[in-house]
């Protein structure tokens, strides 16, 4: 027979225990409110701290780079402009500028285009473009990127320095001239000579119809990125067509954009951007002349 204290223990173990009372909802609510308020304070504090810190650490807006203008007062990098070798479409004498087609096989290098790309690669090697390293920025259009890969191979440039450009270096969209004979592009250039704002006629297949001014905006944005991202580097720009490069070069040297065709690139041509061709920077008249008369008269 068990001792009395043992029987009491056994009895207490065998009997069901009363359920413990649920926690008071007021306490949960208080804890939840406390947690939310603490989290909100922490987020607010961290945001304010990082925002305040960034105000002190970043450059002043006026001194920040990236505000690129044409022609530029100076260039912080060395630039080489390269037109891609001839494409299969070009070898057939057909205009093809629709971005949808830019990675198609027919937009790749023709046999003659491959030879032109190899020549361009060795021209760059002879010019010492990549002797101290270089970046190759190429349109993703098939013929341009194939040309860039050949340039990289000949000049010992690793793939990590080959940068694909997805939009700023697209071939100029020629609208309703899409699919026509290459000779008909002379009509576009006749309009370019009248005004940089004249667009080719539109078409409904998605091909852009770009004026010289439209392309100028694209290539200026590209230069803004390059001049901001790099400093003291060599950059090789590979374009699928001539117009991107002629409009870019006209902007750099201060040539009237209506005359961009005078700077025409042949397939596979390489050109160094010579800083001496860039005109001396002139301050705007408002920064040079001070008119003391009231009202001002600077004539």
Secondary structure, DSSP 8 states (H G I E B T S, - for coil): ---HHHHHHHHHHHS---------HHHHHHHHHHHHHHHHHHHHHHHHHHHHHHHHHS--GGG-S----SS-S--SSEEEEEE---BHHHHTTB----GGGTTSGGGSB-HHHHHHHHHHHHHHHHTTTTTT--EEEEESSHHHHHHHHHHHHHTT--GGGEEEESSTTS---BGGGTTSBGGGHHHHHHHHTT-TT------TTS--B--HHHHHHHHHHHHHHHHHH-SS-EEEEEESSSHHHHHHHHHHHT--GGGGGGG---TT-EEE--GGGS------HHHH----SSS----
